[in-house]
Each structure stands twice: as structure tokens, then as C-alpha cells.
Amino acid sequence: MGAVEKKRSTLAATGAWEYAPAPESRDIVSFEERYGLFIGGEEVSPRSRTWFPTISPATEEPLAEVAQAGPKDVALAVDAAREGFEAWSAWKPSERAKVLFRIARILQERARELAVAESLDGGKPIKESRDVDLPLAAAHFFYYAGWADKLEYAFPGRRPRPLGVAAQIVPWNFPLLMLAWKIAPALACGNTVVLKPAETTPLTALLFADVCRQAQVPPGVVNIVTGDGSTGAHLVRAEGIDKVAFTGSTEVGKAIQRELAGRDIALTLELGGKAANIVFDDCALDQAVEGIVNGIYFNQGHVCCAGSRLLVQESIHDQLVRKLKRRMATLRVGDPLDKNTDIGAINSKAQLDRITELVEAGTEEGAEIYQPPCRLPEKGWWFAPTVFTGVAQSHRIAREEIFGPVLSVLTFRTPDEAVEKANNTMYGLSAGVWTEKGSRILWMADRLRAGVVWGNTFNRFDPASPFGGYKESGFGREGGRHGLEAYLRFA
Ligand code: NAD
């Protein structure tokens, strides 16, 4: 170790990296004190007469009050969407495309405001909401705007028709991006939507309502109902919907599937994951370390496709773990609005409790825990980046989705064993393979039961690329031409 590197690692080990604060200004966004629901192109007061606060997970300060939509509110929203559908589905597809292009451009214009709102309400680092969530959300609308008048070419000879009213329910980890994944293809295909954001992160969806007004989206085409799981359940049960698109936990996904059994309603489910990030001994090790860090610590590990199980070839295990720990010590945990922050706040107290419980189980079951020294803020909900070594397949931390910044390291000797271990999970959303041999990446990709397999990279997204799961990670694809199919019927 050279003198400079030694000094750096000592600094890192004591948590004494000093950066000048670089906070993004929050003045760019202003929230209303209280929000209603967005129904039929207007903000309406909830019939339920109930509101609840949405709070910043980094400071626990209330940001605004949002409506808790009840069954009557949901029914109104579905009626508005049905009415909107009559007109919207008859629009010339090229005119629908213009609306989507307008939304995309407005998202770009208001990107800074929306990124700050996302980081305030959800706790994710501003550099991620600014550089990932917002650009990808806009890209999704651009991409599907392009398809709106080309559906006949996407599915030649199959006469694609919209389904009708889509009920869409999204989680809190990528609030605006998941909204874009849902709304853009639905609208491009001529459907109308009722979208329910997660209860801990409703604000960017409510700001999106304003984007819709600005983009002159016709009334009833996009409706937004806020509320908790009970609002989601009312939406799934509502009369007059033709499709349910759900992203969230496997448990709720299964409940929705049971609820819809016997009804003529199309369904797509994007559920949980427990991805294997597989590192072979011939890989570029430093590059792999970056990929591992990005795979599990991006967005505090609140990522369905996070590389939460690291499978390392036994011969490089010690060297890799040493490098990984050194890199972890440089991660900065803290204020989501600071541009230097790598790991922001945990989204909610409930999620922090779940992470803590599983980490305790990991220690009790005999795995070895490492957390770099780092100072966590006193207010808010935080969890230090964590790695477990000596993990066995049977441990809960190797089987259950933690949805936090916690990595479990397992080893393998041969490619066959890597495949066997990677597939030994109830999930099948994503995987990563690190090796210098392209042929080995292809060999592995053929055998891995995962919807996405990344080669020498991780957590890369593109609107043109389909995303979705096998097994208990759900079914149906979002993104790409495949993503259109989920919102069409074929005459
Ligand atoms: P969750 O299932 O608790 O909630 C997701 C959404 O469903 C929220 O809007 C919630 O209010 C609503 N909901 C809750 N109960 C409901 C019910 N009975 N009926 C209808 N709606 C209901 O999940 P979460 O904790 O918010 O999100 C984390 C989960 O989402 C993780 O398991 C993660 O893997 C998964 N996820 C998957 C993808 C993917 O693309 N596969 C993407 C992001 C997140």
C-alpha cells in the first residue's frame, strides 16, 4: 500500500473524510399544505374527508398532507377514467404521441424540482434522483411516445386495441420512475389510468398531476388517488377496470391475483427479488467491486433487482472481500439533498425495522457482519452499509428480500455450482455475471432463471429493454416492445 493510499484508508477507517457540504437548494420545490385527489383533470377533495401526513424520512418533518382515498373516491376516479377512455381511445395515435412527448419534455424542464421532491419525500440521494430517476422517467415517455402511432408495425397483422381503464399501483422505492413505467405505455396504447402511489412517497405523483395539466392531457386520461394499502385494495376491487398493473411485494401481489381470480381483468405483477451477483476469478476485480457496490448500495438497497447475494468464486473470496470493505468505508451516508451523499435515508420506520430484524437474524444464524465506521444522523431513519460473510444458503439473509443496504456473501467453485446456487431462490428477477469471457456470460445467461442478466455491469436500465420476473418475482414485462403488449388486446 502506497503512502497516499495508506493515509486515505486510515481516514476512511476513522470515518474522517471531510467534504464541504454541498446541499441542493430545496427552494425550487414548494408543496401545498394539503393535497386532494386528481380526478377528471381536477384536484378534488376526498369524499372520505381523511388526510394523512407524508414525512421526510431524513428529518421526520411533515412535508404535506395527502388524501386517503376511500371506496367512493376510487369509484369516482374509475368513472372518470372510463369517460376519458371513450375520447382518448378515439384520438388519432399521432395526437396521443404529441401529448406523451409534451409530458417527456416537461419532465426534463422540471427535472430539478421533481428530483428535489423525490429526495425529500423518499430519502434517496439527490445525485440518484437527479441522474437516474428523472432522466429515465423522461426517457420512458419519449420512448413510448415514439410507439404510439406505430402499434400496427410493432404487432404486424394482429390489430392491436387498447384494453380500457388500467388500475396501476406502485411502490415507494422509485416513485416517479415506476409511475412513468406504468403510465407511458398505457397511454401510448390508448388506455386511461387510475394510479395509486405508495403512501410514504405520494408527492411526485401529485406534482405529476400538475405536469399533466401543463401538457394538456385530456380530463380523465390520468387520475391519481393517494392512500395506503386499503386504497390499493379498493382499486383492485373496483367495477369498471380492465387491467391491473402492480409493482410491490410478492405477498400483496399474490393477494391481488387471488382477488382477480374469475374476473376478466388483465394482470401484470412486478414483485420482489433476491438477485445473485456472480463474480468469477478471471474478472476485472476493481470494476466488479464497483458493480457490487452499485448493485446493493444504490438507493439504500431499496431496489427489487438489487444484487443482494454476492456469489464469489472461492479462490478470490478473501481478496475481493478486502477490496469491498475498503470501498465501503468511503461511502457517505447522510443528508439526501447533499450532492456528495451515496446512501440516503431508509424510506420509513417500518422498513428500517424490517432491515434491522433480518440483520439480527443474520448475526444469530452465525454469519459474520461488517459495517464500516460511519456517523449516522440522529434524526430520521438510517442504516449503515452492511456486508455479511460466511453466509449459508439456509440463512434468512440469503433467502429473504431485505430491501436495504445489506449484502450477503456466498462462495462457489465451478460455473455449475454458481448456476445452482443463483437459481436456488423463490425469486427470479435479475442477476449479474462478472468474467472476462463473453462466452461464459452467454453460457450463464442461458441457465440463470432471471428476467434480466447483466454482464460486467449491474442495475442498468433502458426504456427499450424489457424488465420483469420469473417465479415469485411476477409475470409480464415492462419496457421495450414487450411493455406495450401488457396494455393491448388483439382483435
Ligand atoms: P407493498 O406491496 O407493501 O406496496 C406496494 C404498493 O401496493 C403500495 O402502493 C401499497 O400501498 C399498495 N398495497 C399494499 N397493500 C395492498 C393491497 N392489499 N391491495 C392493493 N394494493 C396494496 O410493497 P412496498 O413495500 O411498497 O415495496 C417494496 C416491494 O416492491 C419489494 O418487495 C420490491 O421488490 C418490490 N418492487 C418490485 C419491482 C419490480 O419491478 N419487480 C420494482 C420496485 C419494487
Residues whose N, C-alpha, C, O or C-beta is under 5 A from the ligand:
A	BS01	NAD	I169 V170 P171 W172 K196 P197 A198 E199 G227 D228 G229 G232 A233 T247 G248 S249 T250 V252 E270 L271 G272 G273 C304 S473
